[in-house]
Structure formats: structure tokens, C-alpha cells
Amino acid sequence: MEVTPAGGKYFRHKYRFAGKEKRLAHGVYPDTSLAEARTKRDDSRKLIAKGIDPAAHRHEIKQVVKANAESSFGSLAREWLLIKSKGWSEVHLKGVSRRLDKDVFPWLGSIPVSEITPVQVLEVLRRIEGRGAIESAHRALSSCRQIFSYAIATGRVDRNCCADLTGALTPTETTHLAAITDPNRFGQLLRLLDTYIGTPIVKAGLKLAPLLFVRPGQLRTARWEDIDLDGREWRLPPFKRHPEMIVALSSQAVGILQDLRHLTGNSSFVFPGARSHLRPMSENAITAALRRMDISGNEMTGHGFRAAARTMLDERLNIRPDFIEQQLSHTVKDPLGRAYNRTTFLEERREMMQQWADYLDLLKAEEGH
């Protein structure tokens, strides 16, 4: 305790850091008790033991608190993006960032988040609608709603002003991605895929797409560390809003992956990019390959393999819908409302995936089947 000539009593912590003697105030007596001061001193000692100057650490905290109190929507949104980026794909992150930079920040970015009103957000969304980008307007609203939810969680605002905009935008029209679900035509497609004369990496992706029917983004970013060829399973990490998932591998899929490993095993990615093995292949690689084989976007897309599998597994192979939905990594719940985990129906799905692969071989071998 330091007592001043005027009678003030201050708790001071004298310490050495980087060879220099320093002092740090831990409160004024009697407003701060001896026990409280000792606790603060112990916390400072822990920081010093970690190589952190407690005085500098305190200054940084004050700066963050000050910044938080004066947070603009733009700075808060970038903070939110930084946190979200850890669980998002690079493509998704770029899409959200681009939309905010182009459509939201020019009008809301510099305004303190606590001062933004629902009317101001709606005016921004109306500008997007005005150019006919209805889907983009809905996506921008979704991002703003999440940013304000983050603002509530971090103490910047008390309520989410986007909650008042429910139903305010023009409804989007539901469209379905093109998919071939007729067995005869699908068999023709499989035979056509076998004739692809592009790179062996893209060809392997084309052959695995119907066998595995995972999301295109999950397929192109697959990593060897997640694939167990001996155990015949691929453990998909969380993807965007989708949980971790296990994809059972048929013997046909294992064979394709074994051959591919000789080509790309030196990369962490199963399908490395053409320019660098440090990045996955382009998000447009599969779609571009389909177009080069004169398969139009009105007939089949990379995502369409999922719809095709879902339809034919149900209608042609009479597989239980809950097995199919689980393999598609859709949100499936049991009768008590609990979400199934990644291992649910795993053995049944192993049988289903092998049955599906065998069925595709039949379609490919027997035209008109």
C-alpha cells in the first residue's frame, strides 16, 4: 500500500518486466479491499509468468472496451466475419464479404451499430431489390440479422432491429437445381462420364459424384486425412451449417480413391487444384466438365447428383427415407425430436451405399434397364 502526503491509500504492485521496474495500480483503499487487491496482484503475476506485461494488457483491454462502445456497423461486421471464417469455406466467406462490401457497408458501415434503425436496414435492402436481386436481398438481411445477434451477445445493443423486418422483403421464388432422375438417362450419363478426356483428377471427381452424392463443395475440398480406405469411410468435417458426417464408401468408391491416391497423395487435398496442390480444385471444375460433354445446366448440375440419388434410392431401391436423409446429411430427428448423430444408421448406410454403387453399375452396363 502506498500512502500519499494527502492521506490517500493506494494498492500498488511493483514488478519487473523486460528488465525494467514497473508499478501497477490495483485500487484505492477502502473502496478496494485487501483481498481484492491481492487477487488482482495474483492475476498480474500470472500474466507476467506468461510473458505478458500486465500494464500493457490492461491498456489493450481499455482500448477494446472503448472500441466496443463506439463500434460502427462495419467494424462489428468484420469482427463477426473473422469469427465466422473459422467454420466457413473460403468460397462462402468471400461471397458474404463481397455482399456486405458492395450492398451494405456503403450505407451502414460507418454508423454506430447502436444507432441503426429497422428503417435504415430496410432502405439498404430495397436498393438491392430494386435491381432485381431478390435472393441477394434476403441473404443480406440474413447476414445483418446475424451481425446484430452478435452485437447483442457482445453487449453492443439490446435488441435485434432486423427482427422487425420479417416479411418485409419480396418473397423469393423456389427453384430446383436440375437433376436426371430417370434410370435410363442416368445410365447414359454414367457411360458418358467414363468417356471424359480431361484431367484424371477431374474425371475421378466426376465418377465419385454419383457414387457419394455429397455436396459439391464437400467433394472438391475433401482431404486425405479424413478418408479411411481400410475402414471404408470418409469422415466429413462440419460444412457451413451442416454437422460432422460419415460417408460409407462402397468398394467401387474405394477403388477410385486408391487409384487417385497414387496421383494426389502428396497433397492434403484429394482433388488438388490445377495450379497448386495447396488449394482444392476449382468450384466450377465438375460443372465445367459436364458442360464440355454437352450436358446442359437445364438437365444436370453438380448438386443434381444428390437429388438423383435421393429419388432413385427411394423409388427404385426402396431404401428407408430416414437412411437416405441421414446419408444426405439433412437435419433428421428421432421421434423425441433429437437430431441424429453422425454414426446413426451407419451399418445400414454401409449396405445402402454398396447397393447404390452396384445399382449404378447395372444402369451403366445395361442400356434400357
C-alpha positions as CSV (number, residue, x, y, z in Angstrom):
1,M,0.0,0.0,0.0
2,E,1.2,3.5,-0.9
3,V,0.1,6.4,1.3
4,T,0.3,9.9,-0.1
5,P,1.1,13.0,1.9
6,A,-2.6,13.9,1.5
7,G,-3.6,10.7,3.2
8,G,-4.7,8.7,0.1
9,K,-4.2,5.0,0.3
10,Y,-3.4,3.1,-3.0
11,F,-2.6,-0.5,-3.7
12,R,0.4,-0.6,-5.9
13,H,2.0,-3.7,-7.5
14,K,5.7,-3.2,-8.1
15,Y,7.2,-5.7,-10.6
16,R,10.0,-6.0,-13.2
17,F,9.3,-6.7,-16.9
18,A,11.8,-6.9,-19.7
19,G,14.5,-5.7,-17.2
20,K,12.6,-2.6,-16.2
21,E,10.9,-1.8,-12.9
22,K,7.2,-1.0,-13.2
23,R,4.2,-0.3,-11.0
24,L,0.6,-1.1,-11.5
25,A,-2.4,0.4,-9.5
26,H,-4.8,-2.1,-8.1
27,G,-7.4,0.1,-6.5
28,V,-7.9,2.7,-3.8
29,Y,-8.5,1.8,-0.1
30,P,-11.1,1.4,1.3
31,D,-13.1,1.1,-1.9
32,T,-10.9,-1.8,-2.8
33,S,-10.3,-4.4,-0.1
34,L,-7.0,-6.0,0.7
35,A,-8.4,-9.4,-0.5
36,E,-9.5,-7.8,-3.8
37,A,-6.1,-6.1,-4.3
38,R,-4.3,-9.4,-3.7
39,T,-6.5,-11.2,-6.2
40,K,-5.6,-8.5,-8.8
41,R,-1.9,-8.8,-7.9
42,D,-2.1,-12.6,-8.3
43,D,-3.7,-12.2,-11.8
44,S,-0.9,-9.8,-12.8
45,R,1.7,-12.3,-11.7
46,K,0.1,-15.0,-13.8
47,L,0.3,-12.7,-16.8
48,I,4.0,-11.9,-16.1
49,A,4.7,-15.7,-15.9
50,K,3.2,-16.0,-19.4
51,G,5.5,-13.2,-20.7
52,I,2.7,-10.6,-20.8
53,D,3.1,-7.1,-19.3
54,P,0.1,-6.6,-17.1
55,A,0.1,-2.8,-17.6
56,A,0.1,-3.2,-21.4
57,H,-2.5,-5.9,-21.1
58,R,-4.8,-3.5,-19.1
59,H,-4.3,-0.8,-21.7
60,E,-5.3,-3.1,-24.5
61,I,-8.5,-4.1,-22.7
62,K,-9.4,-0.5,-22.2
63,Q,-8.9,0.1,-25.9
64,V,-11.1,-2.8,-26.8
65,V,-13.8,-1.7,-24.4
66,K,-13.6,1.8,-25.8
67,A,-13.8,0.5,-29.4
68,N,-16.7,-1.7,-28.4
69,A,-18.6,1.2,-27.0
70,E,-18.1,3.1,-30.3
71,S,-18.5,0.2,-32.7
72,S,-19.6,1.1,-36.1
73,F,-21.7,-1.5,-38.0
74,G,-18.8,-2.1,-40.4
75,S,-16.2,-2.8,-37.7
76,L,-18.6,-5.1,-35.9
77,A,-19.4,-6.9,-39.1
78,R,-15.7,-7.5,-39.8
79,E,-15.2,-8.8,-36.3
80,W,-18.2,-11.2,-36.8
81,L,-16.7,-12.3,-40.1
82,L,-13.4,-13.0,-38.5
83,I,-15.0,-15.3,-36.0
84,K,-17.3,-17.0,-38.6
85,S,-14.4,-17.5,-41.0
86,K,-13.0,-20.4,-38.9
87,G,-16.0,-22.5,-39.7
88,W,-16.8,-21.4,-43.3
89,S,-15.4,-22.4,-46.6
90,E,-13.3,-19.9,-48.4
91,V,-15.9,-19.5,-51.1
92,H,-18.8,-18.9,-48.7
93,L,-16.7,-16.3,-46.8
94,K,-15.8,-14.4,-50.0
95,G,-19.5,-14.4,-51.0
96,V,-20.7,-13.0,-47.7
97,S,-17.8,-10.4,-47.5
98,R,-18.4,-9.3,-51.1
99,R,-22.2,-8.8,-50.5
100,L,-21.6,-6.7,-47.4
101,D,-18.8,-4.6,-49.0
102,K,-21.0,-3.9,-52.1
103,D,-24.5,-3.7,-50.8
104,V,-24.4,-2.9,-47.1
105,F,-21.3,-1.1,-45.9
106,P,-21.6,1.9,-48.2
107,W,-24.8,2.9,-46.4
108,L,-24.5,1.4,-42.9
109,G,-20.8,0.7,-42.4
110,S,-19.8,4.0,-40.7
111,I,-23.0,4.3,-38.5
112,P,-22.6,3.2,-34.8
113,V,-24.4,-0.1,-34.5
114,S,-26.5,1.1,-31.6
115,E,-28.0,3.9,-33.7
116,I,-29.1,1.8,-36.7
117,T,-32.9,1.5,-37.1
118,P,-35.0,-1.1,-38.9
119,V,-36.0,1.6,-41.5
120,Q,-32.3,2.2,-42.4
121,V,-31.7,-1.5,-42.9
122,L,-34.8,-1.8,-45.0
123,E,-33.7,1.1,-47.2
124,V,-30.5,-0.8,-47.9
125,L,-32.4,-4.0,-48.7
126,R,-34.8,-2.1,-51.0
127,R,-31.8,-0.9,-53.1
128,I,-30.8,-4.5,-53.6
129,E,-34.3,-5.5,-54.5
130,G,-34.5,-2.5,-56.9
131,R,-32.0,-4.1,-59.3
132,G,-34.0,-7.3,-59.3
133,A,-31.6,-9.2,-56.9
134,I,-34.3,-10.6,-54.6
135,E,-32.3,-13.6,-53.4
136,S,-29.3,-11.3,-52.6
137,A,-31.6,-9.0,-50.6
138,H,-32.7,-12.0,-48.5
139,R,-29.1,-13.1,-48.0
140,A,-28.1,-9.6,-47.0
141,L,-30.9,-9.5,-44.4
142,S,-29.8,-12.9,-43.1
143,S,-26.2,-11.6,-42.6
144,C,-27.4,-8.4,-41.0
145,R,-29.6,-10.3,-38.6
146,Q,-26.7,-12.5,-37.6
147,I,-24.4,-9.5,-37.1
148,F,-27.0,-7.8,-34.8
149,S,-27.3,-11.1,-32.9
150,Y,-23.6,-11.0,-32.4
151,A,-23.9,-7.4,-31.3
152,I,-26.4,-8.4,-28.6
153,A,-24.1,-11.2,-27.4
154,T,-21.2,-8.9,-27.1
155,G,-23.1,-6.1,-25.3
156,R,-23.2,-3.5,-28.1
157,V,-27.0,-3.4,-28.4
158,D,-30.0,-4.6,-26.5
159,R,-32.2,-5.9,-29.4
160,N,-32.0,-7.1,-33.0
161,C,-33.6,-4.4,-35.2
162,C,-33.7,-6.9,-38.1
163,A,-36.4,-8.8,-36.2
164,D,-38.8,-6.1,-37.2
165,L,-38.2,-6.8,-40.9
166,T,-39.7,-10.3,-41.0
167,G,-42.0,-10.5,-44.1
168,A,-40.8,-7.0,-45.4
169,L,-39.0,-8.3,-48.5
170,T,-40.4,-9.7,-51.7
171,P,-40.6,-13.5,-51.4
172,T,-38.1,-15.5,-53.3
173,E,-39.2,-18.0,-56.0
174,T,-38.3,-21.5,-55.1
175,T,-36.2,-23.1,-57.9
176,H,-34.9,-26.6,-58.0
177,L,-31.4,-27.5,-59.4
178,A,-31.6,-29.7,-62.5
179,A,-31.1,-33.4,-61.9
180,I,-31.5,-36.5,-64.0
181,T,-33.8,-39.0,-62.1
182,D,-34.8,-41.3,-65.0
183,P,-32.8,-44.5,-64.7
184,N,-32.2,-45.0,-68.4
185,R,-31.0,-41.4,-68.9
186,F,-28.9,-41.7,-65.8
187,G,-27.2,-44.8,-67.1
188,Q,-26.4,-42.9,-70.3
189,L,-24.9,-40.1,-68.2
190,L,-22.7,-42.6,-66.3
191,R,-21.4,-44.0,-69.6
192,L,-20.7,-40.5,-70.8
193,L,-18.7,-39.7,-67.7
194,D,-16.5,-42.7,-68.4
195,T,-15.5,-41.1,-71.7
196,Y,-14.4,-37.8,-70.2
197,I,-10.9,-37.0,-71.6
198,G,-9.9,-34.2,-69.3
199,T,-7.5,-34.5,-66.3
200,P,-7.6,-37.7,-64.3
201,I,-8.3,-35.7,-61.1
202,V,-11.5,-34.2,-62.5
203,K,-12.5,-37.5,-64.1
204,A,-12.2,-39.2,-60.6
205,G,-14.4,-36.4,-59.2
206,L,-17.0,-37.0,-61.9
207,K,-17.1,-40.7,-61.2
208,L,-17.3,-40.2,-57.4
209,A,-20.0,-37.5,-57.6
210,P,-22.8,-40.0,-58.3
211,L,-21.4,-42.7,-56.0
212,L,-21.1,-40.5,-53.0
213,F,-23.7,-37.8,-53.7
214,V,-22.2,-35.3,-51.2
215,R,-22.4,-31.6,-51.7
216,P,-20.1,-30.3,-54.5
217,G,-18.2,-28.1,-52.0
218,Q,-17.6,-31.1,-49.8
219,L,-16.3,-33.3,-52.6
220,R,-13.9,-30.8,-54.1
221,T,-12.4,-29.9,-50.7
222,A,-12.0,-33.5,-49.5
223,R,-8.8,-34.2,-47.6
224,W,-6.9,-37.4,-47.4
225,E,-6.6,-37.2,-43.6
226,D,-10.4,-37.6,-43.3
227,I,-10.6,-40.7,-45.5
228,D,-10.0,-44.2,-44.2
229,L,-9.8,-46.6,-47.1
230,D,-9.2,-49.6,-45.0
231,G,-12.2,-48.8,-42.8
232,R,-14.1,-47.8,-46.0
233,E,-15.4,-44.5,-44.6
234,W,-15.0,-40.8,-45.1
235,R,-15.4,-38.6,-42.1
236,L,-16.8,-35.3,-43.4
237,P,-15.9,-32.3,-41.1
238,P,-18.6,-29.8,-40.4
239,F,-19.5,-27.8,-43.5
240,K,-21.2,-24.4,-43.3
241,R,-24.3,-25.1,-41.2
242,H,-24.1,-28.9,-41.6
243,P,-22.7,-31.2,-38.8
244,E,-19.9,-33.7,-39.0
245,M,-20.9,-36.7,-41.0
246,I,-19.6,-40.2,-42.0
247,V,-19.9,-41.3,-45.6
248,A,-19.7,-45.0,-46.0
249,L,-17.6,-45.9,-49.1
250,S,-18.6,-48.7,-51.5
251,S,-16.0,-51.0,-52.9
252,Q,-16.3,-49.0,-56.2
253,A,-15.6,-45.7,-54.5
254,V,-12.6,-47.2,-52.6
255,G,-11.2,-48.4,-55.9
256,I,-11.4,-45.0,-57.5
257,L,-9.8,-43.4,-54.4
258,Q,-7.0,-45.9,-54.3
259,D,-6.1,-45.1,-57.9
260,L,-6.3,-41.4,-57.2
261,R,-4.1,-41.6,-54.2
262,H,-1.2,-42.5,-56.4
263,L,-1.7,-39.2,-58.2
264,T,-2.6,-36.8,-55.4
265,G,-1.4,-38.5,-52.2
266,N,1.4,-35.9,-51.9
267,S,-1.3,-33.2,-51.4
268,S,-3.5,-32.8,-48.4
269,F,-6.4,-32.4,-50.8
270,V,-7.9,-35.5,-52.6
271,F,-8.6,-33.2,-55.6
272,P,-5.9,-30.5,-55.6
273,G,-6.1,-27.6,-57.9
274,A,-4.5,-27.5,-61.4
275,R,-2.2,-24.6,-60.4
276,S,-1.3,-25.5,-56.8
277,H,-1.5,-28.6,-54.7
278,L,-2.0,-26.3,-51.7
279,R,-5.6,-25.5,-52.8
280,P,-8.5,-27.7,-53.8
281,M,-9.7,-27.9,-57.4
282,S,-11.9,-25.1,-58.7
283,E,-15.6,-24.9,-57.5
284,N,-16.5,-24.9,-61.2
285,A,-14.4,-27.9,-62.2
286,I,-17.2,-30.5,-62.1
287,T,-19.8,-28.3,-63.7
288,A,-17.4,-27.2,-66.5
289,A,-16.6,-30.9,-67.2
290,L,-20.4,-31.6,-67.6
291,R,-20.8,-28.7,-70.0
292,R,-17.8,-29.9,-72.1
293,M,-19.7,-33.2,-72.5
294,D,-22.7,-31.2,-73.8
295,I,-24.7,-31.9,-70.6
296,S,-26.6,-28.6,-70.1
297,G,-27.4,-26.8,-66.9
298,N,-31.1,-27.4,-67.5
299,E,-30.5,-31.2,-67.4
300,M,-27.9,-31.8,-64.7
301,T,-25.8,-29.9,-62.2
302,G,-23.1,-31.0,-59.7
303,H,-25.7,-30.7,-57.0
304,G,-28.1,-32.7,-59.1
305,F,-26.4,-36.0,-58.2
306,R,-27.8,-35.6,-54.7
307,A,-31.4,-35.2,-56.0
308,A,-30.9,-38.1,-58.4
309,A,-29.7,-40.4,-55.6
310,R,-32.5,-39.4,-53.3
311,T,-35.1,-40.1,-55.9
312,M,-33.8,-43.4,-57.2
313,L,-32.8,-44.8,-53.7
314,D,-36.4,-44.3,-52.7
315,E,-38.3,-45.1,-55.8
316,R,-36.1,-47.9,-57.4
317,L,-34.3,-49.5,-54.4
318,N,-37.0,-48.9,-51.8
319,I,-34.5,-47.7,-49.2
320,R,-35.9,-46.3,-46.0
321,P,-36.3,-42.5,-46.3
322,D,-34.6,-41.8,-42.9
323,F,-31.5,-43.8,-44.1
324,I,-31.3,-41.6,-47.2
325,E,-31.9,-38.3,-45.4
326,Q,-29.2,-39.2,-42.9
327,Q,-26.7,-40.0,-45.7
328,L,-27.6,-36.7,-47.4
329,S,-26.6,-35.0,-44.1
330,H,-30.0,-33.4,-43.8
331,T,-31.3,-32.5,-40.4
332,V,-33.1,-35.6,-39.3
333,K,-34.6,-36.1,-35.9
334,D,-35.9,-39.1,-34.0
335,P,-39.4,-39.4,-32.6
336,L,-38.4,-37.4,-29.5
337,G,-37.1,-34.5,-31.6
338,R,-33.4,-35.2,-31.1
339,A,-31.0,-34.8,-34.0
340,Y,-29.3,-38.0,-35.1
341,N,-25.6,-38.0,-34.8
342,R,-23.0,-38.9,-37.5
343,T,-23.0,-42.7,-36.7
344,T,-26.8,-43.1,-36.8
345,F,-27.8,-46.0,-39.1
346,L,-24.1,-46.3,-40.1
347,E,-24.2,-50.1,-40.8
348,E,-27.5,-49.7,-42.7
349,R,-26.0,-46.9,-44.7
350,R,-22.9,-49.0,-45.5
351,E,-25.3,-51.6,-47.0
352,M,-27.2,-48.9,-48.8
353,M,-24.1,-47.3,-50.3
354,Q,-22.9,-50.6,-51.7
355,Q,-26.3,-51.4,-53.0
356,W,-26.4,-48.0,-54.7
357,A,-23.0,-48.4,-56.3
358,D,-24.0,-51.9,-57.6
359,Y,-27.2,-50.4,-59.0
360,L,-25.2,-47.7,-60.8
361,D,-23.0,-50.4,-62.4
362,L,-26.2,-52.1,-63.7
363,L,-27.5,-48.8,-65.1
364,K,-24.2,-48.2,-66.8
365,A,-23.9,-51.7,-68.2
366,E,-27.4,-52.3,-69.4
367,E,-28.9,-49.7,-71.6
368,G,-32.6,-49.6,-71.3
369,H,-32.5,-51.3,-67.8
